[in-house]
Amino acid sequence: MRGSETTAAGFDAWRASRCLKVTCRVEQHAGQPVLIRTSTGTVEVVALHADGTMVSALARGGLTEQQLVSIAVAPALTVYP
C-alpha cells in the first residue's frame, strides 16, 4: 500500500507513463478512475479518490484483482479524514 495526492490531470499523466510496457486498463468505481496494471504474476491497482488521494495496492499472488480494487477504493484510505 502506498498513498499520495494528485489531480485528475496528474493521474492521467502518471497513468500514461506507467502503461508503456505492461497491460493496463482504467475502470470507473464510484465515479473515480481506477488503473489496473498486470504483468507476469503481479497485479497493481491504483485508485484516485475524489479528494485527490491516490492509493496504490500491489500483490504478487495471494490476492485477486477484485480484492485489490476493494482495498484501493476503500473510503477510509484517504489523506483527508
N, C-alpha and C positions, 0 to 999 in steps of 0.2 A: 504494500500500500504506500502511496505517495500522494501528497496534495500540494497544489499551488493555485495561483489566482491568474485569470486571463480574461480576455473579452471574447466575444463570438468570432471576431475577425482574427484575433490571435490564435484561437483554437483552430480555425480553418487553415491558417498558415502552418501551424505546428503539424496538423494532420497531413498536409501535403508533403512535408519534409519527412515524415515518419513512414509513409506508404510507398517509398520508392522501390524497395527490394523485397517486400513481403505482401501477403494478401491482406487487404483492408476493405472494410465496408463501414458505412455510417448508418446507424438506425436512430430513430427518434423514440425516446422514452419520456413520458410526461412533458412532451413538447421541447425537450432538450436533446442535443446531439450526443450520441454515444459512438465512439470509434471502437471497432473490434478488429484487432490485428492477430493474424495467426501465422505461425511458421512451424517447422517440424517440432512437435511436442510442446509448443509454447502458445499460450493464449494471453493477450493483453487487452484489457478493456479500459478505456479512458472516457469518463463522463464529464461533461460540462454542466454544472449546476446553474440554476437561474441567477444566483448571486455572484457568479464568476469563478467559483471554486472549481478546479479541475482535479478529479480524483482518478488515479491510475491503480488498477489491480492486475497483477501478473501471476500466472501459475504455469508451472511445468509439470502437469499431471496432478491428479488428486481432486481438482475442482472442475466442474463443467463450465462451459461458456456462459450459460444462463446464470449459474451461481455467481460468477464474476460480475456479470451485469447487475445482478441484485445488490451486490456489495457496493459497486461503484456509484450506483444511483441512490443509495440509501440517504434519505434526507438528513440524518444525523451527521453525516460526513461532510462538513462544511466549515469554511474558515470563519463564517459569521453565524454564531449560535442563535 
